[in-house]
Amino acid sequence: MSLTIRVGRKYAIYLPKKVVDELGIKEGDVFLVTVRGEEIVLKRVRRKLQPRRYWGEVTPEEVESIGEEISRRFLNQ
């Protein structure tokens, strides 16, 4: 697909709706911009981890207990 677009105010480039719909682009998506000679290439950056899912509450006692367990394992090898 090839479409012509115009550079707007403050050098903004607006993607045509057809492109946005076809690629499923959402507001807030992140893209890597690469310049190859006369071409500008946009490549979507996909997050591999979503930290919200992996964080939980841990008490200082739990941290200390785990640290002691790890120390025992490494010192007793």
N, C-alpha and C positions, 0 to 999 in steps of 0.2 A: 504494500500500500504506500503510495506517495501522495502527500498533500502539501500545499503551499500555505505557510503561515507568515504572519508579520510580527516583527519585534515591536512591542508596545512601550509604554512609558516606563522609565527606569529599567529598560532592557528586558522587560518581562516577556516571556514566551508562553502563550496559552495553547494548551493541547486541544485539538478538535474533539468534540464529544464522541465522535465515531472511534477515535483512538482510545479515549478514556474507557468507553464501554467495552471495546474489544479486549483490552488488557486488564480490565477490572481495577483500574487505578482509583484509589481513594484519597481524600484530603489527608495530608499528614504522611503519605508514603514517602520514602526516602530513595533518592536516585544518585548514582555515581555519574558524574559528568566527565567525559573523556573527549579531548580534542585530537582528531586524526587529520592532519593537513587542513583541508577546508571543511571537514565534517565535525559536527557535534554529536556525540553518541551518548544517549541516556540509558543507563542500565539499573534496573530496580535492585535495591539492596534489601534482601530479606533477612529479618532477624532470626537467628537460629535458636536463641534462648529467650524466654519471656520470664525474667527474674521474678515477677509477681508470684508465679506458681511455685517457686522453689524456696521462698523465704518463709521462715516461721519464727516464733518466739522461742528463745533459749535462755534459760536462767544462767547466771554466773556459775552456779554449782555444777550444772550440766557441762559447761565448757571446761571447768576444772577437772571433772571426772573423766571426760573424753581425753583431755590432755595427758592425764596421768596414765590412762590405759595405753595411749600411743607410746608414751615414754617407756612403759614396762615392756611393750612388745619389741621396741627397737633396742633397748638395753639388754634384753635377755636373749638376743640372737647369738 
